[in-house]
């Protein structure tokens, strides 16, 4: 595949700009005496049609998710209310990632946030919510699964981002913490970076952009 010069950097939010919710999932599981990674196993069972997928596409309400996730987790041996899972989604802001975001934008690259999310029922009143809104305003575009009706790893989700930024996939770098989300992006021609350790991811991005981060 022939790559074009990079014009845009696409960023996942939870797990990239924010710390991963998987850490909170594991803490919850330990506190409740549940098998490690049970919540992730529920989410990866029938991943395109399960409760999680339906919620991120805004096909069901949080209340419906609460019951459906409990049913799905119970089928795997342990009943977990969906409401408990939603309460675990807030991660901590990673300042180095936000600084890198600013540096990339200042260097002239287009930037977009590609996030699988759910419709919030909370009032935007907390300091953390204000901080998240400030970060979101930095992006040229934010593509939210709950608003566009599709989600990563559906190819259409990435196509929407490219259309909004007016770039081709081969002109993009995409950072995500999930390999399942990176695979279709790579197949479309994007350079991809799996974010496990933020410092390693930023070093890889720096190499792609020839930019000190």
N, C-alpha and C positions, 0 to 999 in steps of 0.2 A: 504494500500500500504506500502511495506517495502522500506524504504529509505536506500541508501548506504552512506558510509562516503563521505563527499563533497570533490570533486577534482577540481571543476571549478566554477567560478563566471562569469555570462554572464550579460553584461550591455547594456541597451539601451543608445543612445547618446543624442538626443534632448529630453529634459524633465527629464533627469537623470544627465548626465555629464554636459549638458548645461541646462539653465533655459528653461522652457516650451514656445514653440511658441504660446500657447493659450493666454498668456498674451498680446502678440503683436496683435493677432487676435482681442481680445476684445478692445484694444486701437483703432485699425483701425475702427472697427464697430462703436465705440462711435464717432469718428471723422467724419465718413461718415453718421451718423444718421441711421445706420442699426440695426436690431434687435440683441440683445446680443446672441452670440454663433451661428450666422448664418453660418459662415464659417465651424464650426464643424458640423453643421447639413447637409450642402452640402456634406461634406466628409463622413458622416455616412449613407447617402442615397445610396443604392446599393453599399455597401462598397467594394465588391470584383471585381466590374466591372466599377466603375465610373472613372472620369478623374484622380482623385488622385491615385487610384489603378493602372491605366494604366501607369501613369508617374513613379511611384515608381518601377514598373517592367520594365521600359524603353521601353514600348510598343508604346509610343507616344513621340513626341518631346515637349520641353517647349512651342514652338509656337502653337502646336496643343492643348496643355493643356490650354493655354491662352483662346482660343476660346471655348473649350469644357466645362471648368469650368464656364465660363460666361453663357453658355447656361443652365447648370445644376442649377446654382444659380438663374438665371432668372425664371426657372420653379418653384422655391420656393418663388418667389415674388420680388427678388432684384438682379439685374445684377451686378456681381463682376468680373472684369477681372482676369484671372488666374495669369497673370504677377504680379498683386498687391499682391496676396497671396504668391507667391514665394519670393517676396522681404521681407516678414515678417518672414522668417524661421530662421534667424540667432539669436540664443540665447546667453546669457552670460555664460562664463565658471564658474562653481561652484568649487572654490578651495578646499573645504572640500571633494568633491567627487573625485577630482584628487588625493588628498593626500591619501584617502582611497584606491583608485586604486593602488597606489604605495605600500601601506602597505600590501594589499592582495597579490600582486605579490611577494613582498619580503618574505612573509610567505610561499611561495611555491605553491600557488594555480595557476592553469591555468586561464587565463582571455581572454575573447573574447568580441568584440563589435557586437551587433546585431542591425542594423539600417535600417529602411525604409528611403531611400534617393532618391534623383534625381541626374541625371548627371549634374555636374556643368559646366556652360559656362563662369565662371569668371576666370580670370588669378590669380594664387596663389601669389599675391603680397602684400597683406595687413598684418599688424601685427597680426590681429585676425586669419587669415587663417594659418599663420605660427604657432600660438599657437595651433590651432586645429590639424594640421599635427603632431606636437610634441606629443600631447595626443594620437592620433591614433597609433603612433609608439610604444606606451607602450604595446598595446595588442598583445597577441600571434597570434590572427587572428581577422580580421574584416570581417563580413559578411554583404554585402551591397545589398539591394534589386535591385538596378539598375544594378548590375553586375551579380547576380545569377539568375535573372528572376523569382523570387518569393518573397513573402513579408510576414511579420507578419500580420495577425495571421495564415498563412498557415503552417501546421505542417512540411512541407518539409523544410521550412526555419530553424526551430530549429534542424531538423535532420542534416542539413548541418553543423551547428555549432558543434554539438556533434561529427560528423565524423572528422572534422578538428582537434578538441581537443583530439580525441580518448578517449571519455568518454561516459557513458550512461546518459540519462536524469535524472535518480535517483541520479546521482553524482553531479548535478548542482543546483546552486541558480541563479535565473534570476530576475533582477530588471528592471521594466518598469513603465512608468507613466500612461499607459492605461490598464484598466482591460480586454478589448477585446484581447489584446496581451498576457496577463498573463494566460488566461483561457486555451488555448490549451497546453501551456507549463506545467501547473499544471496537465492536463489530461495525459500528457506523463510521469509524475513522478517527475518533477522539483519542488523544493521549490521556491515559488514566493514571491516577495516583490513589492507592489504597492507604487511608489514614489510620495507622495503628498508633504510632508515636508521632505527635505533631512535629517535633524537630526534624525527624527523618522525612516526613512528608514535605515540609517547607524546603529542605535541602534539595529534594527531587524537583519541586516546582521551580526553585531558583535555577536549576540546571536547564529546565525546559525554556525558561523565559530569559536566560542570561541576565538575571537581575538579582542583586543582593537582597536577601529577605532575613 
